[in-house]
Amino acid sequence: MRVLDTAPTGHPALDYGLTVLPARDGGRLSSLVSWGRLDPRSAIAESLASAGVVSVSKGGFLGMRTLYPTLNPGPEQALRQHLYAVLRGQAVPTQADRTLLAVLQGLGSAATVLPRQHTGMSGWDLKRRITELAKGDPAGDAVSRAVEAVNAALITAVIVPTVVIS
């Protein structure tokens, strides 16, 4: 991964990324998925709050958790409707659509976020369609590799002590 242009885009989350990503120039894209400094949550929350989509408040045990209650569900609903149309072949997918779908699939969340009753697709069909749409998307591939690496580490952590003890 190499940052070619750090000029601000006007989008808070992207601009935040452009300030921290140069520190990882030359690194693997998949290593960014779990990199703690690349957490645009605050920038995204501020952007959504200033647009009136969510509010940001503290809650939970001793107010230690940040909550993002929805004020205006319209943008989320519009995005979901657009993604449903893309999946059904009723809308032309943009690169952003492909990336979002690939990331959802890489995280194993596609069927949860895009349920069967709205897509009309079984889990297998949804996975196949997203794979078809997102083929070769670098961000989606990076997320998939990072999730696979975490899963492999967890399996190793569980299996190795069992094998050594036996």
C-alpha positions as CSV (number, residue, x, y, z in Angstrom):
1,M,0.0,0.0,0.0
2,R,1.3,3.4,-0.9
3,V,-0.4,6.8,-0.4
4,L,-0.1,8.8,-3.6
5,D,-1.9,11.9,-2.6
6,T,-2.7,13.3,0.9
7,A,-4.7,16.2,-0.3
8,P,-7.9,16.6,1.8
9,T,-11.1,15.1,0.2
10,G,-13.6,17.0,2.3
11,H,-14.8,13.8,3.9
12,P,-13.8,13.6,7.6
13,A,-13.1,9.8,7.7
14,L,-11.1,9.8,4.5
15,D,-9.2,12.9,5.5
16,Y,-8.4,11.3,8.9
17,G,-7.1,8.2,7.0
18,L,-4.9,10.3,4.8
19,T,-3.2,11.8,7.9
20,V,-2.3,8.4,9.4
21,L,-1.8,6.1,6.4
22,P,1.6,7.6,5.2
23,A,3.1,6.0,8.3
24,R,2.4,2.6,6.7
25,D,3.6,3.3,3.2
26,G,4.9,0.2,1.6
27,G,3.1,-2.1,4.1
28,R,0.5,-4.7,3.2
29,L,-3.1,-3.5,2.8
30,S,-4.3,-6.4,4.9
31,S,-2.2,-5.2,7.9
32,L,-4.3,-2.0,8.0
33,V,-7.5,-3.9,9.0
34,S,-6.3,-4.4,12.6
35,W,-4.0,-1.4,12.9
36,G,-5.2,0.6,15.9
37,R,-4.2,4.0,14.6
38,L,-6.5,3.6,11.6
39,D,-9.8,3.8,13.5
40,P,-11.9,6.5,11.8
41,R,-14.8,5.9,14.2
42,S,-14.7,9.4,15.8
43,A,-14.4,11.1,12.4
44,I,-17.3,9.1,11.0
45,A,-19.4,9.7,14.2
46,E,-18.7,13.5,14.0
47,S,-19.6,13.6,10.3
48,L,-22.9,11.7,10.9
49,A,-23.7,13.8,13.9
50,S,-23.2,17.0,12.0
51,A,-25.4,15.7,9.3
52,G,-28.1,14.9,11.8
53,V,-28.0,11.2,11.2
54,V,-26.9,10.1,14.7
55,S,-26.2,11.7,18.0
56,V,-23.1,10.9,20.1
57,S,-23.5,10.4,23.8
58,K,-21.9,8.5,26.7
59,G,-23.7,5.6,28.3
60,G,-23.3,2.1,29.6
61,F,-21.5,1.2,32.9
62,L,-20.2,4.5,34.4
63,G,-20.7,6.2,31.1
64,M,-17.6,4.6,29.6
65,R,-19.3,3.5,26.4
66,T,-20.0,5.8,23.4
67,L,-23.5,5.5,22.0
68,Y,-24.6,6.5,18.6
69,P,-28.5,6.5,18.6
70,T,-30.0,7.1,15.2
71,L,-31.8,10.4,14.6
72,N,-32.5,10.0,10.9
73,P,-32.6,6.5,9.5
74,G,-33.1,7.8,5.9
75,P,-29.5,7.6,4.7
76,E,-29.0,4.0,6.0
77,Q,-32.3,2.9,4.5
78,A,-31.3,4.5,1.2
79,L,-28.0,2.7,1.2
80,R,-29.6,-0.6,2.0
81,Q,-32.1,-0.1,-0.8
82,H,-29.3,0.7,-3.2
83,L,-27.3,-2.3,-2.2
84,Y,-30.4,-4.6,-2.6
85,A,-30.8,-3.2,-6.2
86,V,-27.1,-3.8,-6.9
87,L,-27.3,-7.3,-5.7
88,R,-30.4,-8.0,-7.8
89,G,-28.8,-6.4,-10.9
90,Q,-31.2,-3.5,-10.9
91,A,-28.5,-0.9,-10.3
92,V,-25.0,-0.5,-11.7
93,P,-22.5,-1.1,-8.8
94,T,-19.9,1.6,-8.1
95,Q,-16.4,0.8,-6.8
96,A,-17.7,2.0,-3.4
97,D,-20.5,-0.5,-3.6
98,R,-18.1,-3.3,-4.5
99,T,-15.8,-2.4,-1.7
100,L,-18.6,-2.2,0.9
101,L,-20.0,-5.5,-0.1
102,A,-16.6,-7.2,-0.1
103,V,-15.9,-5.8,3.4
104,L,-19.2,-7.0,4.7
105,Q,-18.5,-10.5,3.3
106,G,-14.9,-10.5,4.6
107,L,-16.2,-9.7,8.1
108,G,-18.9,-12.4,7.7
109,S,-21.6,-9.9,8.2
110,A,-23.2,-9.7,4.7
111,A,-26.1,-12.0,5.5
112,T,-26.9,-10.2,8.8
113,V,-26.7,-6.7,7.3
114,L,-28.4,-7.7,4.1
115,P,-31.0,-10.3,5.2
116,R,-32.7,-12.8,3.0
117,Q,-36.2,-11.2,3.4
118,H,-34.8,-8.1,1.6
119,T,-32.3,-9.6,-0.9
120,G,-34.4,-12.6,-1.8
121,M,-31.1,-14.6,-1.7
122,S,-30.0,-17.5,0.4
123,G,-26.8,-17.1,2.3
124,W,-25.0,-19.1,-0.4
125,D,-26.5,-17.1,-3.2
126,L,-25.6,-13.8,-1.5
127,K,-22.0,-14.9,-1.0
128,R,-21.7,-16.0,-4.6
129,R,-23.2,-12.7,-5.9
130,I,-21.0,-10.5,-3.7
131,T,-17.9,-12.6,-4.8
132,E,-18.9,-12.0,-8.4
133,L,-19.4,-8.2,-7.9
134,A,-16.3,-7.6,-5.7
135,K,-13.9,-9.8,-7.5
136,G,-10.4,-8.4,-7.1
137,D,-11.5,-5.5,-4.8
138,P,-8.3,-4.7,-2.7
139,A,-10.1,-3.6,0.4
140,G,-12.4,-6.6,0.5
141,D,-9.5,-8.9,-0.1
142,A,-7.5,-7.3,2.7
143,V,-10.4,-7.7,5.2
144,S,-10.8,-11.3,4.1
145,R,-7.1,-12.1,4.6
146,A,-7.1,-10.3,8.0
147,V,-10.2,-12.2,9.2
148,E,-8.7,-15.5,8.0
149,A,-5.4,-14.7,9.9
150,V,-7.3,-14.0,13.1
151,N,-9.3,-17.2,12.7
152,A,-6.2,-19.2,12.1
153,A,-4.6,-17.7,15.2
154,L,-7.6,-18.6,17.3
155,I,-7.7,-22.1,16.0
156,T,-4.0,-22.5,16.7
157,A,-4.4,-21.1,20.2
158,V,-7.1,-23.7,20.9
159,I,-5.5,-26.7,19.1
160,V,-1.8,-26.4,20.0
161,P,-2.3,-26.7,23.8
162,T,-4.6,-29.7,23.3
163,V,-2.0,-31.4,21.1
164,V,0.9,-30.7,23.5
165,I,-1.1,-32.1,26.5
166,S,-2.3,-35.2,24.7
